[in-house]
Amino acid sequence: MNQNPFLGVCYYPEHWPEDQWAGDAADMASLGLKQVRIGEFAWSRIEPEPGKFDWAWLDRAIHTLGDAELHVMLGTPTATPPKWLIDAHPDILAWDREGRPRKFGSRRHYCFSSETYRREAARIVEAVAARYGNHEAITAWQTDNEYGCHDTVRSYSPEAARAFRTWLEQKYGAVDNLNQAWGTVFWSQEYCSFEQVDLPNLTVTEPNPSHVLDFYRFSSDQVISFNRLQTDIIRKHSPDRDIVHNFMGFFFDFDHFAVSQDLDCVGWDSYPIGFLDVGPFPAEDKARYMRQGFPDIAAFHHDLYRTCGRGRWHVLEQQPGAVNWAPNNPAPLSGMVRLWSLEAVAHGAEAVNYFRWRQAPFAQEQMHAGLKRPDGANAPAYAEAQQTSTELPKLEFIDKDKAAKVGLVFSYDAHWLFEAQQQASGWHYPAIVFEWYATLRRTGLNIDILSPDAAFDDYTVLLVPSLPVLDDALVDKFAKTKAQVLFGPRTGSKTPTLTIPEELAPGPLQSALPLKVTRSESFPDFYRVNGTFAGAEVQGRAWLDHVETELEPLAISDEGGLLYNKDNLYYLTTLPEAPFLGAVTGMLAQNAGVDLTLLPPDLRLRECGGLSFLFNYGPEPVTAPEDIIPKDAALILGDRDMPPAGVCVWKKQQ
């Protein structure tokens, strides 16, 4: 936990007359902002013609911001290669899954596998980093912008096909090994050489799922190596500055844990209202939280990206008003920009940067709000940012944010595997993980979202919504932990090459949890598996594993057992509805000696650095009960009578 979290803003000096820059910078400083993020889309201004650089304007912009004692985070401009570069090298373009080049005219119009583009990206990053690497105003770097936005991780170009074949040869060594791993004898798909392998698109019916999974893994690896190309160059020229990237919400096409290994600090772009509008939330939730965002959207990503960043993370873009990219774009409820900012800090954010300073009156994002209107007047979020900047110094964090007692295990590879072979229309792995997270959050617990590679030693409860691929080392790690561990269905159901294990599911986990899945069913949305647990009626949906075991089920239905247990390990055979999941996790928490605080539906609690934070996401005022805010609590911000978008902060009792 950074002891002094700060606020910043995203700014595009190239969008505005130069005579406005100094006034903007002074206004930012007077507002209490400390950091300004610039440059990530400026390639055409930095290099207007091949090899002809115009540094003067960027020199002056950085100088102006630095003179106002603002720290500058400089982005590499590789998300938007200029038109002259595309015209000279059309092989840079990505192709969509229908086999069509994705043309110039917006952004992110490049293929991660293009060797031409990698050379050009290295060249521009080298030029920018060499010029500004030791500039006193530059305190951090951002690589590119929102890797994968607009469905750009997976390219189906000739460049991607060539790179994929090389990746496969490096992985499998001999084509016979690939044939064996993918089971290409099925439907006469066998290959004689790696050069025969195409990308898994435009097939008559579904392609080989093992082929698809490897392509998804390859595509993620291309993002990792492209990012590393940039971080290596930046560190050479600017060794003492942080390097970050701005990840997105509900985006899982590449492994963020892996990309983060080459970053000093992780950022993400927080747009809770937009994510609610495009997300698979019930209509009643979309209506109730239309101006706030669903209460767990931002927190889920805070907790994911905090662990990606090994404890260091920023919000690099915070929604300040209505956005432009969702089907519907309502403005936030008054107070929500402040709430989102303080909630990020409560989850350990070092900084919150608002997107953007002034709303642009032109081009694609002209309907995206900023802290300022296009005419320069203050937008509603300006006052909320100003209030937040005066409140942050009041938050005296007395110790480091400690690991949560509860860990939620999430795997990007699991998501890709289930994409490659979904089997159930209602099986959406990220939505399942989010549902488990939200269930936990409603009990007032701090949660860490963990990679399967993480250490489990500090956790007393571990939830694993599903982990289809297990190896002996991971099973050994689960077997040795003292935590209460809950596995969801389909755990251990596949090998790394997406085949059924010889010993059947849950694969090697059977050595610690003696049950064997002999048959699995998937169900339509209307069907529920009805059962009983702890004397209460419960329901599951979407999936049911039928098992052979001598273990007695803890929950049972007419169709078979729903929950089994041996020692501290538990296995669910179905996707539990929220009450069922809540009852099971409550039992695990009780077994582990973890205290739960059952929260009213709209309230969310987070503890950080010796402080407790309570947030009201509801559209009505609420009075927090004394079992949440103690009667003698030393209040720092707000009080127990919380208006809509209200925040209360108090010192945690020791």
C-alpha positions as CSV (number, residue, x, y, z in Angstrom):
1,M,0.0,0.0,0.0
2,N,1.4,3.3,-1.0
3,Q,1.2,5.7,2.0
4,N,0.4,8.7,-0.2
5,P,-2.0,7.9,-3.0
6,F,-2.5,10.7,-5.5
7,L,-4.7,11.8,-8.3
8,G,-3.8,12.4,-12.0
9,V,-5.4,13.0,-15.3
10,C,-5.0,12.0,-19.0
11,Y,-4.1,14.9,-21.3
12,Y,-3.6,15.3,-25.0
13,P,-1.7,18.6,-25.6
14,E,-1.7,17.8,-29.4
15,H,-5.5,18.3,-29.3
16,W,-5.4,21.8,-28.0
17,P,-3.9,25.2,-29.0
18,E,-0.5,25.6,-27.4
19,D,-1.5,28.9,-25.7
20,Q,-3.9,26.8,-23.5
21,W,-1.2,24.4,-22.2
22,A,0.1,26.6,-19.3
23,G,-3.3,27.4,-18.1
24,D,-4.4,23.8,-18.2
25,A,-1.3,22.8,-16.3
26,A,-1.8,25.4,-13.6
27,D,-5.5,24.4,-13.2
28,M,-4.5,20.8,-12.9
29,A,-2.0,21.6,-10.1
30,S,-4.5,23.8,-8.3
31,L,-7.0,21.0,-8.4
32,G,-4.6,18.8,-6.5
33,L,-3.6,16.6,-9.4
34,K,0.0,15.2,-9.3
35,Q,0.4,13.2,-12.5
36,V,-0.4,13.8,-16.2
37,R,-0.5,10.9,-18.6
38,I,0.3,11.9,-22.2
39,G,1.6,10.8,-25.6
40,E,0.1,7.3,-26.2
41,F,-1.6,8.3,-29.5
42,A,0.8,10.9,-30.8
43,W,2.9,9.1,-33.3
44,S,1.8,11.1,-36.3
45,R,2.8,14.3,-34.6
46,I,6.1,12.9,-33.3
47,E,7.1,11.5,-36.7
48,P,4.9,13.2,-39.4
49,E,6.9,11.7,-42.2
50,P,9.2,8.7,-42.3
51,G,12.3,9.4,-40.3
52,K,11.5,13.1,-39.8
53,F,10.9,13.8,-36.1
54,D,9.2,16.8,-34.7
55,W,10.2,16.9,-31.0
56,A,9.7,20.6,-30.4
57,W,6.1,20.5,-29.6
58,L,6.4,17.5,-27.2
59,D,9.5,19.1,-25.6
60,R,7.4,22.2,-24.9
61,A,4.4,20.3,-23.6
62,I,6.5,18.2,-21.2
63,H,8.4,21.4,-20.1
64,T,5.1,23.2,-19.5
65,L,3.7,20.4,-17.4
66,G,6.9,20.0,-15.5
67,D,7.0,23.7,-14.7
68,A,3.7,23.3,-13.0
69,E,5.4,20.6,-10.8
70,L,3.3,17.9,-12.4
71,H,4.8,14.5,-12.9
72,V,4.5,13.1,-16.5
73,M,3.7,9.6,-17.5
74,L,4.8,9.3,-21.1
75,G,3.1,6.6,-23.3
76,T,4.8,4.9,-26.2
77,P,2.7,5.7,-29.3
78,T,2.5,2.2,-30.8
79,A,-1.3,1.8,-30.5
80,T,-1.8,4.1,-33.5
81,P,0.8,3.6,-36.3
82,P,0.4,6.5,-38.8
83,K,-1.0,6.3,-42.3
84,W,2.3,6.6,-44.1
85,L,3.6,3.6,-42.2
86,I,0.5,1.5,-43.1
87,D,0.7,2.5,-46.7
88,A,4.4,1.5,-46.9
89,H,3.9,-1.8,-45.1
90,P,0.3,-3.1,-45.3
91,D,1.6,-6.4,-43.7
92,I,1.4,-4.5,-40.4
93,L,-2.4,-4.8,-40.4
94,A,-4.3,-7.4,-38.5
95,W,-6.9,-9.6,-40.2
96,D,-10.2,-10.5,-38.6
97,R,-11.5,-14.0,-38.2
98,E,-13.4,-13.7,-41.5
99,G,-10.1,-13.3,-43.3
100,R,-10.3,-9.6,-44.0
101,P,-7.6,-7.0,-43.3
102,R,-8.6,-4.5,-40.6
103,K,-8.0,-1.1,-42.3
104,F,-6.6,2.2,-41.2
105,G,-8.9,4.8,-39.8
106,S,-9.4,4.1,-36.1
107,R,-6.8,2.6,-33.7
108,R,-5.0,-0.6,-32.8
109,H,-4.7,-1.4,-36.5
110,Y,-1.7,-3.7,-36.2
111,C,-0.9,-7.4,-35.9
112,F,1.2,-8.4,-32.9
113,S,2.9,-11.0,-35.2
114,S,4.0,-8.6,-37.9
115,E,7.8,-8.6,-37.9
116,T,7.7,-5.3,-39.8
117,Y,5.6,-3.7,-37.1
118,R,7.8,-5.0,-34.3
119,R,10.8,-3.4,-36.0
120,E,8.9,-0.1,-36.4
121,A,7.6,-0.2,-32.9
122,A,11.1,-0.8,-31.5
123,R,12.4,2.1,-33.6
124,I,9.8,4.6,-32.4
125,V,10.1,3.4,-28.7
126,E,13.9,3.7,-29.0
127,A,13.6,7.3,-30.3
128,V,11.1,8.4,-27.6
129,A,12.9,6.7,-24.8
130,A,16.3,7.9,-25.8
131,R,15.1,11.5,-25.9
132,Y,13.1,11.6,-22.7
133,G,14.5,8.7,-20.7
134,N,16.3,11.0,-18.2
135,H,14.0,14.0,-18.4
136,E,13.3,15.2,-14.9
137,A,9.6,15.6,-15.5
138,I,9.2,12.0,-16.7
139,T,8.5,9.8,-13.7
140,A,6.8,6.9,-15.4
141,W,6.2,5.2,-18.8
142,Q,3.2,3.5,-20.3
143,T,3.6,0.9,-23.0
144,D,1.2,1.2,-25.9
145,N,-2.5,1.5,-24.9
146,E,-5.1,-1.1,-23.9
147,Y,-3.6,-4.2,-25.5
148,G,-6.3,-6.2,-27.2
149,C,-9.0,-3.5,-27.3
150,H,-11.5,-3.9,-30.2
151,D,-10.8,-7.6,-30.4
152,T,-7.2,-7.2,-31.6
153,V,-5.3,-9.9,-29.7
154,R,-6.2,-12.7,-32.1
155,S,-5.1,-11.8,-35.7
156,Y,-5.8,-14.1,-38.6
157,S,-3.3,-12.6,-40.9
158,P,-0.6,-14.3,-43.0
159,E,1.9,-12.8,-40.6
160,A,0.1,-14.5,-37.7
161,A,-0.1,-17.8,-39.5
162,R,3.7,-17.8,-40.1
163,A,4.4,-16.9,-36.5
164,F,1.9,-19.5,-35.2
165,R,3.7,-22.3,-37.2
166,T,7.0,-21.3,-35.7
167,W,5.5,-21.2,-32.2
168,L,4.1,-24.7,-32.7
169,E,7.4,-26.1,-33.9
170,Q,9.1,-24.7,-30.9
171,K,6.5,-26.2,-28.6
172,Y,6.1,-29.7,-30.2
173,G,9.5,-30.2,-31.9
174,A,8.1,-32.7,-34.4
175,V,4.8,-32.6,-36.2
176,D,4.0,-36.2,-35.1
177,N,3.9,-34.8,-31.5
178,L,1.5,-32.2,-32.6
179,N,-0.7,-34.8,-34.2
180,Q,-0.7,-36.9,-31.1
181,A,-1.4,-33.9,-28.8
182,W,-4.3,-32.6,-30.9
183,G,-5.8,-36.0,-31.8
184,T,-5.7,-35.1,-35.5
185,V,-6.5,-38.7,-36.5
186,F,-10.1,-37.6,-35.8
187,W,-11.8,-36.4,-39.0
188,S,-8.5,-37.1,-41.0
189,Q,-6.9,-33.9,-39.8
190,E,-3.3,-35.2,-39.7
191,Y,-0.5,-33.0,-40.8
192,C,2.8,-33.9,-42.5
193,S,4.6,-30.7,-41.6
194,F,4.1,-27.5,-39.5
195,E,3.8,-25.5,-42.8
196,Q,0.5,-27.3,-43.4
197,V,-1.1,-25.9,-40.2
198,D,-3.5,-23.0,-40.9
199,L,-5.1,-20.7,-38.4
200,P,-8.4,-22.1,-36.8
201,N,-10.8,-19.9,-38.6
202,L,-13.1,-20.2,-41.7
203,T,-13.6,-24.0,-41.1
204,V,-16.9,-25.6,-42.2
205,T,-17.9,-26.5,-38.6
206,E,-16.0,-26.1,-35.3
207,P,-12.3,-26.5,-35.6
208,N,-10.3,-28.9,-33.5
209,P,-10.5,-27.5,-30.0
210,S,-6.9,-28.3,-29.2
211,H,-5.9,-26.3,-32.3
212,V,-8.0,-23.4,-31.1
213,L,-6.6,-23.5,-27.6
214,D,-3.0,-23.4,-28.8
215,F,-3.8,-20.5,-31.1
216,Y,-5.2,-18.6,-28.1
217,R,-2.1,-19.4,-26.1
218,F,0.1,-18.3,-29.0
219,S,-1.8,-15.0,-29.3
220,S,-1.3,-14.3,-25.6
221,D,2.4,-15.0,-26.0
222,Q,2.6,-12.5,-28.8
223,V,1.2,-9.8,-26.6
224,I,3.7,-10.7,-23.9
225,S,6.7,-10.6,-26.2
226,F,5.5,-7.4,-27.9
227,N,5.3,-5.7,-24.5
228,R,8.7,-7.0,-23.4
229,L,10.2,-5.6,-26.6
230,Q,9.1,-2.2,-25.3
231,T,10.0,-2.6,-21.7
232,D,13.5,-3.7,-22.5
233,I,14.1,-0.6,-24.6
234,I,12.6,1.8,-22.0
235,R,14.7,0.3,-19.2
236,K,17.9,0.8,-21.2
237,H,17.2,4.5,-21.5
238,S,15.2,5.2,-18.4
239,P,16.2,2.7,-15.7
240,D,14.8,4.4,-12.7
241,R,11.2,5.1,-13.9
242,D,8.2,2.8,-13.4
243,I,6.8,1.1,-16.5
244,V,3.1,0.4,-16.6
245,H,0.4,-0.7,-19.0
246,N,-3.3,0.1,-18.9
247,F,-5.3,-3.2,-18.9
248,M,-9.1,-3.2,-19.5
249,G,-12.2,-4.4,-17.7
250,F,-13.7,-7.9,-18.3
251,F,-11.1,-8.6,-21.0
252,F,-9.3,-12.0,-20.9
253,D,-7.8,-12.6,-24.3
254,F,-4.2,-12.5,-23.0
255,D,-2.6,-13.5,-19.7
256,H,-2.4,-10.3,-17.6
257,F,-0.4,-12.2,-14.9
258,A,2.3,-13.0,-17.5
259,V,2.4,-9.5,-19.1
260,S,2.7,-8.0,-15.6
261,Q,6.0,-9.8,-15.0
262,D,7.7,-7.2,-17.3
263,L,6.0,-4.2,-15.6
264,D,6.9,-2.4,-12.4
265,C,3.3,-1.4,-11.7
266,V,0.0,-2.4,-13.3
267,G,-2.7,0.0,-14.4
268,W,-6.3,-0.6,-15.6
269,D,-9.1,1.6,-17.1
270,S,-12.2,1.8,-14.9
271,Y,-15.5,2.5,-16.5
272,P,-18.1,0.9,-14.2
273,I,-21.2,2.3,-15.9
274,G,-20.1,1.3,-19.4
275,F,-19.1,-2.2,-18.2
276,L,-22.6,-2.6,-16.6
277,D,-24.3,-1.6,-19.8
278,V,-22.5,-4.1,-22.0
279,G,-22.2,-6.8,-19.4
280,P,-24.4,-9.9,-18.8
281,F,-26.2,-8.4,-15.8
282,P,-30.0,-8.9,-15.1
283,A,-32.3,-6.1,-16.2
284,E,-33.1,-5.2,-12.6
285,D,-29.5,-4.7,-11.8
286,K,-28.9,-2.6,-14.9
287,A,-31.9,-0.4,-13.8
288,R,-30.9,-0.1,-10.1
289,Y,-27.2,0.6,-10.8
290,M,-27.5,2.4,-14.1
291,R,-25.7,5.5,-12.8
292,Q,-23.4,3.8,-10.4
293,G,-22.2,0.6,-12.0
294,F,-22.7,-2.8,-10.4
295,P,-21.2,-2.7,-6.9
296,D,-18.5,-5.3,-7.6
297,I,-17.3,-4.4,-11.1
298,A,-14.6,-1.9,-10.1
299,A,-13.5,-3.9,-7.0
300,F,-13.2,-7.1,-9.0
301,H,-10.6,-5.5,-11.3
302,H,-8.9,-3.7,-8.4
303,D,-8.3,-7.0,-6.7
304,L,-7.3,-8.8,-9.9
305,Y,-4.8,-6.2,-11.1
306,R,-3.4,-5.6,-7.6
307,T,-2.2,-9.2,-7.6
308,C,-1.0,-9.0,-11.2
309,G,1.1,-6.0,-10.1
310,R,2.4,-7.8,-7.0
311,G,0.8,-5.1,-4.9
312,R,1.5,-2.1,-7.1
313,W,-1.2,-0.7,-9.3
314,H,-3.0,2.4,-10.6
315,V,-6.3,3.3,-12.1
316,L,-4.9,4.8,-15.3
317,E,-8.3,5.9,-16.7
318,Q,-11.2,6.6,-14.3
319,Q,-14.6,7.3,-15.8
320,P,-15.5,11.0,-15.0
321,G,-18.9,11.2,-16.7
322,A,-20.9,9.7,-19.6
323,V,-18.7,7.6,-21.9
324,N,-19.1,7.2,-25.7
325,W,-18.6,3.5,-26.4
326,A,-21.4,1.6,-24.7
327,P,-24.8,1.1,-26.3
328,N,-26.2,3.5,-23.7
329,N,-24.2,6.1,-21.8
330,P,-25.9,7.6,-18.8
331,A,-24.0,10.1,-16.6
332,P,-22.9,9.0,-13.1
333,L,-24.9,9.7,-10.1
334,S,-23.6,12.7,-8.3
335,G,-20.8,11.6,-5.9
336,M,-19.9,8.4,-7.8
337,V,-16.7,9.8,-9.3
338,R,-15.5,10.5,-5.7
339,L,-16.7,7.1,-4.5
340,W,-14.9,5.2,-7.3
341,S,-11.7,7.2,-6.6
342,L,-11.8,6.4,-2.9
343,E,-12.8,2.8,-3.5
344,A,-9.7,2.4,-5.7
345,V,-7.5,3.8,-2.8
346,A,-9.3,1.4,-0.4
347,H,-8.1,-1.5,-2.6
348,G,-4.5,-0.2,-2.5
349,A,-4.3,2.0,-5.6
350,E,-1.2,4.2,-5.7
351,A,-2.9,6.6,-8.1
352,V,-6.2,7.4,-9.8
353,N,-6.1,9.2,-13.1
354,Y,-9.2,10.7,-14.6
355,F,-9.9,10.3,-18.3
356,R,-9.7,12.9,-19.5
357,W,-8.9,16.6,-18.7
358,R,-11.1,18.3,-21.4
359,Q,-13.8,16.7,-23.5
360,A,-12.7,16.6,-27.1
361,P,-15.1,18.4,-29.6
362,F,-14.1,16.3,-32.5
363,A,-13.6,12.7,-33.8
364,Q,-14.6,9.4,-32.2
365,E,-14.5,10.3,-28.5
366,Q,-16.3,13.7,-28.7
367,M,-19.2,12.3,-26.6
368,H,-16.8,11.1,-23.8
369,A,-16.9,13.4,-20.8
370,G,-13.9,14.9,-19.1
371,L,-13.2,16.9,-16.0
372,K,-13.7,20.0,-18.3
373,R,-16.3,20.6,-20.9
374,P,-15.1,21.3,-24.5
375,D,-15.5,25.0,-23.9
376,G,-13.2,24.8,-20.9
377,A,-15.8,25.2,-18.2
378,N,-15.8,22.7,-15.3
379,A,-17.8,19.5,-15.8
380,P,-19.5,17.9,-12.8
381,A,-16.6,15.6,-12.1
382,Y,-14.2,18.5,-11.6
383,A,-15.7,19.3,-8.1
384,E,-15.7,15.6,-7.1
385,A,-12.0,15.3,-8.1
386,Q,-11.3,18.5,-6.1
387,Q,-13.1,17.1,-3.1
388,T,-11.2,13.8,-3.3
389,S,-7.9,15.6,-3.5
390,T,-8.6,17.4,-0.2
391,E,-9.7,14.1,1.4
392,L,-6.8,11.9,0.5
393,P,-4.3,13.6,2.9
394,K,-6.8,12.8,5.8
395,L,-6.3,9.0,5.1
396,E,-3.4,8.1,7.3
397,F,-2.6,4.5,6.5
398,I,-0.9,3.1,9.5
399,D,0.5,-0.1,8.0
400,K,0.9,-1.9,4.8
401,D,-2.1,-3.6,3.2
402,K,-1.8,-7.2,4.1
403,A,-2.8,-10.3,2.2
404,A,-6.5,-11.1,2.4
405,K,-7.6,-14.2,4.2
406,V,-9.5,-15.3,1.1
407,G,-8.0,-16.1,-2.2
408,L,-10.0,-16.6,-5.5
409,V,-8.1,-18.6,-8.0
410,F,-8.5,-17.4,-11.6
411,S,-6.8,-18.8,-14.8
412,Y,-6.7,-17.1,-18.2
413,D,-5.8,-20.4,-19.7
414,A,-9.0,-21.9,-18.2
415,H,-11.0,-19.3,-19.9
416,W,-9.4,-20.0,-23.3
417,L,-10.0,-23.7,-22.8
418,F,-13.7,-23.2,-22.1
419,E,-13.9,-20.8,-25.1
420,A,-12.5,-23.5,-27.3
421,Q,-14.9,-26.1,-26.0
422,Q,-17.8,-24.5,-24.1
423,Q,-20.1,-27.5,-24.0
424,A,-22.8,-25.5,-22.1
425,S,-24.4,-22.3,-23.4
426,G,-24.6,-21.1,-19.8
427,W,-21.0,-21.8,-19.0
428,H,-19.1,-18.4,-19.1
429,Y,-16.0,-18.8,-17.0
430,P,-15.3,-15.1,-16.3
431,A,-19.0,-14.6,-15.4
432,I,-18.7,-17.6,-13.0
433,V,-15.6,-16.2,-11.4
434,F,-17.2,-12.8,-11.0
435,E,-20.3,-14.3,-9.4
436,W,-18.1,-16.2,-6.8
437,Y,-16.2,-12.9,-6.2
438,A,-19.5,-10.9,-5.7
439,T,-20.8,-13.5,-3.3
440,L,-17.7,-13.2,-1.2
441,R,-17.8,-9.4,-1.3
442,R,-21.2,-9.3,0.2
443,T,-19.8,-10.8,3.4
444,G,-17.4,-8.0,3.9
445,L,-14.2,-9.9,3.2
446,N,-11.0,-8.7,1.5
447,I,-10.3,-10.9,-1.5
448,D,-7.1,-11.5,-3.5
449,I,-7.7,-12.8,-7.1
450,L,-4.8,-15.3,-7.6
451,S,-3.0,-17.0,-10.4
452,P,-2.7,-20.8,-10.0
453,D,1.0,-20.1,-9.8
454,A,0.6,-18.0,-6.7
455,A,1.6,-19.0,-3.2
456,F,-1.3,-20.1,-1.1
457,D,0.4,-20.1,2.3
458,D,-1.2,-16.9,3.7
459,Y,-4.8,-17.8,2.9
460,T,-7.4,-19.5,5.1
461,V,-10.0,-19.9,2.4
462,L,-9.4,-20.7,-1.3
463,L,-12.1,-20.7,-3.9
464,V,-11.5,-22.3,-7.3
465,P,-14.6,-21.8,-9.5
466,S,-13.1,-24.2,-12.0
467,L,-9.6,-25.2,-13.0
468,P,-9.8,-27.7,-15.9
469,V,-6.0,-28.3,-16.1
470,L,-4.2,-29.6,-13.1
471,D,-0.7,-31.0,-12.8
472,D,0.8,-32.9,-10.0
473,A,2.7,-29.9,-8.6
474,L,-0.5,-27.8,-8.4
475,V,-2.4,-30.7,-6.8
476,D,0.4,-31.1,-4.2
477,K,0.1,-27.4,-3.5
478,F,-3.6,-27.7,-2.8
479,A,-3.1,-30.8,-0.8
480,K,-0.5,-29.2,1.5
481,T,-2.4,-26.0,2.1
482,K,-4.2,-25.6,5.4
483,A,-6.8,-23.5,3.8
484,Q,-10.4,-24.6,3.3
485,V,-10.5,-25.2,-0.5
486,L,-13.6,-25.3,-2.7
487,F,-13.4,-26.5,-6.3
488,G,-16.1,-25.9,-8.8
489,P,-17.2,-28.4,-11.5
490,R,-15.0,-29.3,-14.5
491,T,-11.9,-28.9,-12.3
492,G,-9.2,-31.4,-13.5
493,S,-11.4,-32.4,-16.5
494,K,-8.8,-31.8,-19.2
495,T,-5.1,-32.3,-20.0
496,P,-3.0,-29.4,-21.1
497,T,-3.7,-30.3,-24.8
498,L,-7.5,-30.3,-24.1
499,T,-8.2,-34.0,-24.0
500,I,-9.9,-36.1,-21.3
501,P,-7.4,-37.4,-18.7
502,E,-6.8,-41.1,-18.7
503,E,-8.0,-41.3,-15.1
504,L,-11.0,-39.1,-15.9
505,A,-11.9,-35.9,-14.1
506,P,-10.8,-34.4,-11.7
507,G,-7.6,-35.8,-13.0
508,P,-4.6,-35.8,-10.6
509,L,-6.8,-34.2,-7.9
510,Q,-8.2,-37.7,-7.2
511,S,-5.0,-38.4,-5.2
512,A,-6.2,-35.9,-2.6
513,L,-10.0,-35.9,-3.2
514,P,-11.1,-39.5,-4.0
515,L,-13.9,-39.1,-6.5
516,K,-14.2,-39.8,-10.2
517,V,-16.4,-38.0,-12.6
518,T,-18.0,-40.7,-14.9
519,R,-20.5,-38.6,-16.7
520,S,-21.2,-34.9,-17.2
521,E,-24.4,-33.0,-18.4
522,S,-25.0,-29.5,-19.4
523,F,-28.4,-27.8,-19.2
524,P,-30.4,-25.0,-20.8
525,D,-30.9,-21.8,-18.9
526,F,-34.4,-22.7,-17.7
527,Y,-33.3,-25.9,-15.9
528,R,-32.2,-26.1,-12.3
529,V,-30.7,-29.0,-10.3
530,N,-32.7,-29.0,-7.0
531,G,-31.1,-30.4,-3.9
532,T,-30.6,-29.9,-0.2
533,F,-27.7,-28.6,1.9
534,A,-27.6,-28.2,5.6
535,G,-31.3,-28.7,5.8
536,A,-32.2,-26.0,3.2
537,E,-33.2,-26.3,-0.4
538,V,-30.5,-25.3,-2.9
539,Q,-30.1,-25.2,-6.6
540,G,-27.5,-25.6,-9.2
541,R,-27.5,-24.7,-12.9
542,A,-25.8,-25.2,-16.3
543,W,-23.7,-28.3,-15.4
544,L,-23.8,-31.5,-13.4
545,D,-21.0,-34.0,-12.8
546,H,-22.0,-37.5,-11.9
547,V,-19.3,-39.1,-9.7
548,E,-18.2,-42.5,-8.3
549,T,-16.9,-42.2,-4.7
550,E,-17.1,-43.6,-1.3
551,L,-17.4,-40.1,0.1
552,E,-20.9,-39.2,1.5
553,P,-22.2,-36.0,-0.2
554,L,-22.7,-32.9,1.9
555,A,-25.4,-31.7,-0.5
556,I,-27.5,-34.0,-2.6
557,S,-30.2,-34.0,-5.2
558,D,-32.3,-36.7,-6.8
559,E,-29.8,-36.7,-9.6
560,G,-26.8,-37.3,-7.4
561,G,-24.4,-35.6,-5.0
562,L,-23.8,-31.9,-5.3
563,L,-21.0,-31.3,-2.8
564,Y,-18.3,-33.7,-1.6
565,N,-15.5,-33.3,1.0
566,K,-12.4,-34.9,2.2
567,D,-10.4,-33.1,5.0
568,N,-10.1,-29.5,3.9
569,L,-10.9,-30.0,0.2
570,Y,-14.5,-29.7,-1.2
571,Y,-15.8,-30.4,-4.7
572,L,-19.0,-29.0,-6.2
573,T,-20.6,-31.0,-9.1
574,T,-22.8,-28.2,-10.3
575,L,-22.6,-24.4,-10.7
576,P,-24.3,-23.3,-7.4
577,E,-26.9,-20.6,-7.4
578,A,-26.0,-17.6,-5.2
579,P,-27.8,-18.8,-2.0
580,F,-26.2,-22.3,-2.3
581,L,-22.7,-20.8,-2.9
582,G,-23.2,-18.4,0.0
583,A,-24.1,-21.2,2.3
584,V,-21.1,-23.3,1.3
585,T,-18.6,-20.4,1.5
586,G,-20.1,-19.4,4.9
587,M,-19.4,-23.0,6.1
588,L,-15.8,-22.8,4.8
589,A,-15.3,-19.4,6.5
590,Q,-16.6,-20.7,9.8
591,N,-14.4,-23.8,9.5
592,A,-11.4,-21.5,8.9
593,G,-12.3,-19.1,11.8
594,V,-12.9,-16.2,9.4
595,D,-15.5,-13.6,10.6
596,L,-18.1,-12.6,8.1
597,T,-20.0,-9.3,8.1
598,L,-23.3,-9.7,6.2
599,L,-23.8,-6.5,4.3
600,P,-27.0,-4.8,3.1
601,P,-27.3,-5.3,-0.7
602,D,-26.0,-1.9,-1.7
603,L,-23.1,-1.6,0.8
604,R,-19.5,-2.7,0.2
605,L,-16.8,-2.9,2.8
606,R,-13.0,-2.8,2.3
607,E,-10.2,-2.7,4.9
608,C,-6.8,-1.3,4.0
609,G,-3.8,-0.1,5.9
610,G,-5.6,0.1,9.3
611,L,-8.7,1.9,7.9
612,S,-12.2,0.6,7.1
613,F,-14.1,2.0,4.1
614,L,-17.8,1.6,3.5
615,F,-19.5,2.5,0.2
616,N,-23.1,3.0,-0.7
617,Y,-23.8,1.9,-4.2
618,G,-27.6,2.2,-3.9
619,P,-29.8,5.0,-5.2
620,E,-31.3,5.5,-1.8
621,P,-29.8,6.7,1.5
622,V,-29.0,4.0,4.1
623,T,-27.9,3.9,7.7
624,A,-25.1,1.5,8.3
625,P,-25.8,-0.8,11.3
626,E,-23.4,-0.9,14.3
627,D,-22.1,-4.4,13.4
628,I,-20.5,-2.7,10.4
629,I,-19.5,0.7,11.8
630,P,-18.9,0.3,15.5
631,K,-20.7,2.8,17.8
632,D,-17.4,4.2,19.0
633,A,-15.7,4.3,15.6
634,A,-13.2,7.1,15.0
635,L,-14.7,8.5,11.8
636,I,-12.5,10.2,9.3
637,L,-14.8,10.7,6.4
638,G,-18.6,10.6,6.3
639,D,-20.9,9.0,8.9
640,R,-23.2,6.0,9.3
641,D,-26.1,7.9,7.7
642,M,-24.9,7.4,4.1
643,P,-26.5,9.2,1.1
644,P,-26.5,7.6,-2.3
645,A,-22.8,7.4,-3.4
646,G,-21.9,8.0,0.2
647,V,-18.5,7.0,1.6
648,C,-17.6,6.4,5.3
649,V,-14.0,5.9,6.5
650,W,-13.0,5.1,10.0
651,K,-10.0,3.7,11.8
652,K,-10.1,0.0,12.2
653,Q,-10.3,-1.1,15.8
654,Q,-7.2,-3.1,16.8
